Amino acid sequence: MNTTYEYVMEGDSYPDDAIAFESLFSSKHPQYIADEAGVTYYEDDPDTDAFPLELEIFHQGKSLGQFEVHIDFEPTFNSVRVP
């Protein structure tokens, strides 16, 4: 069952700037939840230059902690000449 969490970026305020997202992880695993917040951010804006992200995770108005989220990879591209 998914649980709704929220995150705010460093410098933003809760709850005004909070972004909601869902996770399968319980609040006992805030680092995994922070990783999923990073995925949510990337899906909304795939700008890899924004990483690492500094954000704070919330559940039902309670802070689960502040995290620095890094991206582990960047897309690579290759091409083949078409005859």
N, C-alpha and C positions, 0 to 999 in steps of 0.2 A: 504494500500500500504506500502510495506516495505521500510525503509530508511537504507542506509549503513552508519555505524559508524565505528570507529577504537578505539582500546585501546592500551595502552602501560603499561607494568608493571613498578613498582617503580624501578628506576635505569636504565631503558631502555630509548632510545631516539626516538623521533618522527621526521621524518616519518620512519626512518630505521628499527625500531623494531615493527612497528605498526601491529596489527592483525585486519583484517576487519571482521565485522559481521553485520547481519541485524536485525532490530527491527521494530515492528509496532508502537512504541511510537515516538512522535515528540520530537524535541530537547527541548521542554518546560518541559519535564519530565526526566531530566538527571539521577535521582536516579534509576528510573525504567530501564533506558538504562544500567546503571552500573550493576544492577542485572542481566540483560540479558548477559552482558559481562562475568559475573561470571558463568552463565550457559554454555556459549560457551567455556570458559576455562575448566570447569569440563568435558564437552563432549569430548574435545580434550585430556585431561589428568586427569582421575578421581582420582587424588591423593589428598585426603581430608586433608593431612598434610600441603599442600601448603596454606590453608586458615587460617586466613583471607588474602585476596589479597589486595594489595595497587596498584591502577591503575588510569590512567587518560584517560578520554573519549574525543574523537575528532569527529567533524563533519565538513567535507569540510575544514580540516586544522585548524579549530578553536577549542580551548579547551572548553569543557563543564564543566570541573571541575575535581578534584581529589577525589577519593572515596576509602573507605575501605569496601570490600565486604566479608561478612561472609556467611558460609554455615549453613543452618538452621537444617540440619539433616545429619546423616551418615547412610549408609545402615546397616541393621541388618540382621542376618541370624539365622535360626533355623533348626533343623533337627528332623526327626522321624525315628526310627529304622524300617527297612524293614523286614518283617517276612521271 
